[in-house]
Amino acid sequence: MKTVIGGLLRLARPANLPTAVADILAGVALTGIFFEANTELFPIPSVAYLVFASVFLYAGGVVLNDVFDVGLDSVERPERPIPSGLVSLGAATFFGVFLLLSGIVLAFFVNQLSGAIAVILAFSIVFYDSISKKHGFLGPLNMGLCRGLNLMLGMSVLGMLNQWWYAIVPLVYIFAITLISRGEVHGNNKKHIIWAGILYALVILGVVGMVAFKTGQIGITAPFLMLFAFLVYRPLINAHRKNSPENIKKAVMAGVLSLIALDAALAVGFSVWWYGLLILLLLPLSILLSKLFAVT
């Protein structure tokens, strides 16, 4: 990965990209399309456009995050592609903007609602990268909003947003992860870890309530939620016991990748068991990529 192409690939955080795909697939399930009589009319082309739109938007966001962080990274993470000189600041900026614009264009191929959500998401991403991440509350809220909008992007596949408020689940969850990440470099964030644990519990209860109220499919949702709880709480507890940057980084990484398990739980509660498993298969892919590329 010593080439410019390798550096650009590292900037795009490949290990995180399957989580963006999972958001879209979960959002599609939340439309209730699996409970319609004509499930054979599943809009595969539109879903594919939204999947790639989401991946490009996410990748563009993390690339531009490194662009805005070049000064800080030159001190704390000099090995990153831009401060190390592997990728020029201009090339990284062009790459990030190109990815964002590509994501917006692909979303408009589906319908105007999807395109509009993609535009709002792109602006929210840039606002986080450039301004809000510097603030203790606004930063996590902004990051959570981006994930909520990504779920809504999947929900927009049919050109409507009947249950837009479901997006509060990823919003709260990503807010919690972003709180944890505040101590990733220096440690000493036990209070944030406790709050994150509480927010994780609220997310789980929220999914249970949504599924119980709307579909009653708690039986098939429960195993997915138990897997999710195991994946996120184990490293979180370790990070609280030994509040070191290494353990905090592991808790953040687990939180990011486990979003796939959360999306699978959401999806299976509003669809069928095999669809949830399909989303869950993105998790080993993401874990494999995390061995090759940085998650945070």
C-alpha positions in Angstrom: 0.0 0.0 0.0 3.0 2.3 -0.6 1.6 3.7 -3.9 -0.7 6.7 -4.3 -3.6 4.4 -5.2 -2.9 2.4 -2.1 -2.9 5.7 -0.1 -6.2 6.8 -1.6 -7.7 3.4 -0.7 -6.5 3.7 2.9 -8.1 7.1 3.1 -11.5 5.6 2.0 -11.4 3.2 5.0 -12.6 0.1 3.1 -13.3 -1.8 6.3 -16.1 0.7 7.2 -17.8 0.7 3.8 -19.8 -2.5 4.4 -21.5 -0.7 7.2 -22.9 1.8 4.8 -24.2 -1.0 2.6 -25.9 -2.5 5.7 -27.7 0.8 6.4 -29.2 0.9 3.0 -30.4 -2.7 3.1 -31.9 -2.2 6.5 -33.6 1.0 5.3 -35.1 -0.9 2.4 -36.5 -3.5 4.8 -38.0 -0.7 7.0 -40.2 0.3 4.0 -42.3 -2.8 4.6 -41.7 -4.1 1.1 -41.3 -7.7 2.3 -44.8 -7.6 3.6 -46.3 -6.6 0.3 -48.0 -9.1 -1.9 -45.7 -8.4 -4.9 -42.2 -9.0 -3.3 -41.1 -10.3 -6.7 -41.1 -6.6 -7.7 -38.2 -5.9 -5.3 -36.5 -2.9 -6.9 -33.0 -4.4 -7.3 -31.6 -1.7 -9.7 -32.7 1.1 -7.3 -31.3 -0.7 -4.3 -28.0 -1.2 -6.1 -27.8 2.5 -7.0 -28.5 3.5 -3.4 -25.9 1.0 -2.1 -23.2 2.5 -4.3 -24.4 6.0 -3.5 -24.0 5.3 0.2 -20.6 3.8 -0.2 -19.4 6.8 -2.2 -20.8 9.3 0.2 -19.2 7.5 3.2 -15.9 7.1 1.5 -15.9 10.7 0.4 -16.7 11.8 4.0 -13.8 9.9 5.6 -11.4 11.1 2.9 -12.3 14.7 3.5 -12.1 14.1 7.2 -8.4 13.4 6.7 -8.1 16.4 4.5 -9.4 18.7 7.3 -7.4 16.9 9.9 -4.0 17.1 8.1 -2.6 19.5 10.7 -3.6 17.3 13.7 -2.6 14.1 12.0 0.8 15.4 11.2 1.3 15.4 15.0 -0.8 12.5 16.3 -0.9 10.2 13.2 2.0 11.1 11.0 1.8 7.7 9.3 -1.5 8.6 7.7 -1.4 9.0 3.8 -1.6 12.8 3.7 0.9 13.8 6.4 3.3 11.1 5.4 3.4 12.6 1.9 2.1 9.4 0.2 -1.0 11.3 -1.1 -0.9 15.1 -1.7 -3.5 17.3 -0.1 -4.8 18.4 -3.5 -5.3 14.8 -4.7 -7.1 13.8 -1.5 -9.4 16.8 -1.7 -10.3 16.1 -5.3 -10.8 12.4 -4.5 -13.1 13.2 -1.6 -15.2 15.7 -3.5 -15.5 13.4 -6.5 -16.8 10.6 -4.3 -19.4 12.8 -2.7 -20.7 14.1 -6.0 -20.8 10.6 -7.4 -22.9 9.5 -4.5 -25.4 12.3 -5.0 -25.7 11.6 -8.7 -26.3 7.9 -8.2 -29.0 8.7 -5.6 -30.8 11.0 -8.1 -30.9 8.0 -10.5 -33.4 6.4 -8.1 -35.8 9.3 -7.4 -35.8 12.9 -6.4 -36.3 12.1 -2.7 -33.3 9.9 -2.6 -31.3 12.6 -4.4 -32.4 15.3 -1.9 -31.5 13.1 1.1 -28.1 12.4 -0.5 -27.5 16.2 -0.9 -28.4 16.8 2.8 -26.2 13.9 3.8 -23.3 15.3 1.9 -23.6 18.7 3.5 -23.9 17.1 6.9 -20.8 15.1 6.3 -18.8 18.1 5.2 -20.1 20.1 8.2 -18.9 17.4 10.5 -15.5 17.1 8.9 -14.9 20.8 8.9 -16.6 22.2 12.0 -18.9 20.2 14.3 -16.4 17.4 15.2 -14.5 20.0 17.2 -17.5 20.3 19.6 -18.2 17.9 22.4 -22.0 17.6 21.9 -22.5 18.9 18.3 -19.9 16.6 16.8 -21.4 13.3 18.0 -24.9 14.6 17.2 -23.8 15.5 13.7 -22.2 12.1 13.1 -25.3 10.3 14.4 -27.4 12.5 12.0 -25.3 11.3 9.1 -26.0 7.7 9.9 -29.7 8.4 10.4 -29.8 10.1 7.0 -28.0 7.1 5.5 -30.7 4.8 6.8 -33.3 7.2 5.4 -31.6 7.0 2.1 -32.3 3.3 2.0 -35.9 3.9 3.1 -36.4 6.3 0.2 -36.1 3.6 -2.4 -39.9 3.7 -3.1 -40.0 7.5 -3.2 -41.5 8.0 0.2 -40.6 8.3 3.9 -43.5 6.9 5.9 -41.4 6.0 9.0 -38.6 8.5 8.9 -38.3 8.5 12.7 -36.8 5.1 12.7 -33.6 6.9 11.9 -33.3 7.8 15.6 -31.8 4.4 16.2 -28.5 4.8 14.3 -28.4 8.5 15.3 -28.3 7.5 19.0 -26.0 4.6 18.4 -23.4 6.6 16.4 -23.7 9.4 19.0 -22.5 6.8 21.6 -19.6 5.6 19.5 -18.4 9.1 18.8 -18.5 9.8 22.5 -16.2 6.8 23.1 -13.8 7.9 20.3 -13.1 11.1 22.2 -10.4 9.3 24.2 -9.0 7.2 21.4 -5.6 9.0 21.4 -5.1 10.0 25.0 -7.4 7.7 27.0 -9.2 8.9 30.2 -12.8 8.8 29.0 -14.6 6.5 31.5 -17.6 8.9 31.8 -18.1 8.8 28.1 -17.9 5.0 28.1 -20.6 4.8 30.8 -22.8 7.1 28.8 -22.2 5.0 25.7 -23.2 1.9 27.6 -26.5 3.5 28.6 -27.1 4.7 25.0 -26.4 1.2 23.7 -29.1 -0.2 26.0 -31.6 2.5 24.8 -30.8 1.5 21.2 -31.6 -2.2 21.9 -34.8 -1.3 23.8 -35.7 1.0 20.9 -35.4 -1.8 18.3 -37.4 -4.2 20.5 -40.1 -1.6 20.9 -40.2 -0.8 17.2 -40.4 -4.4 16.2 -42.9 -5.4 18.9 -45.2 -2.5 17.9 -45.0 -2.8 14.2 -44.5 -6.5 13.3 -44.3 -8.6 16.4 -41.3 -10.5 15.0 -39.4 -10.4 18.3 -38.5 -14.1 18.1 -36.3 -13.8 15.0 -35.0 -10.4 16.0 -33.8 -11.4 19.5 -30.8 -13.6 18.3 -29.5 -10.7 16.2 -29.9 -8.2 19.1 -28.1 -10.6 21.4 -25.2 -10.9 19.0 -25.1 -7.1 18.7 -25.1 -6.7 22.5 -22.2 -9.2 22.8 -20.1 -7.5 20.1 -20.4 -4.0 21.5 -20.5 -4.5 25.3 -17.5 -6.9 25.6 -14.9 -4.4 24.3 -16.8 -1.5 26.0 -16.4 -3.2 29.4 -12.7 -3.9 28.8 -12.2 -0.2 27.9 -13.8 0.9 31.1 -11.8 -1.6 33.2 -8.5 -0.5 31.6 -9.1 2.9 30.1 -6.1 2.9 27.7 -6.1 4.3 24.2 -5.6 0.8 22.8 -8.8 -0.6 24.5 -10.7 2.5 23.6 -9.7 2.1 20.0 -10.9 -1.5 20.1 -14.2 -0.4 21.6 -14.7 2.2 18.8 -13.7 -0.3 16.1 -16.1 -2.9 17.5 -18.9 -0.2 17.7 -18.4 0.8 14.1 -18.3 -2.7 12.6 -21.1 -3.9 14.9 -23.4 -1.4 13.2 -23.9 -4.2 10.6 -25.3 -6.5 13.4 -27.6 -3.7 14.5 -28.8 -3.1 10.9 -29.4 -6.9 10.5 -31.5 -6.9 13.7 -33.5 -3.9 12.4 -34.0 -5.5 9.0 -35.0 -8.9 10.2 -37.7 -7.4 12.4 -39.3 -6.0 9.3 -38.6 -8.6 6.7 -37.6 -12.3 6.7 -34.8 -14.3 8.5 -32.7 -14.8 5.4 -32.5 -11.1 4.6 -31.1 -10.4 8.1 -28.5 -13.1 7.6 -27.6 -11.6 4.2 -26.9 -8.3 5.9 -25.0 -10.1 8.7 -22.7 -11.6 6.1 -21.2 -8.2 5.6 -19.7 -8.4 9.1 -17.0 -11.0 8.4 -16.1 -9.0 5.2 -15.8 -5.9 7.3 -13.7 -7.7 9.9 -11.4 -9.1 7.2 -10.9 -5.7 5.7 -10.2 -4.2 9.2 -7.1 -6.5 9.3 -5.8 -4.7 6.3 -7.0 -1.2 6.7 -7.6 1.2 9.7 -11.2 1.6 10.9 -10.6 4.8 12.8 
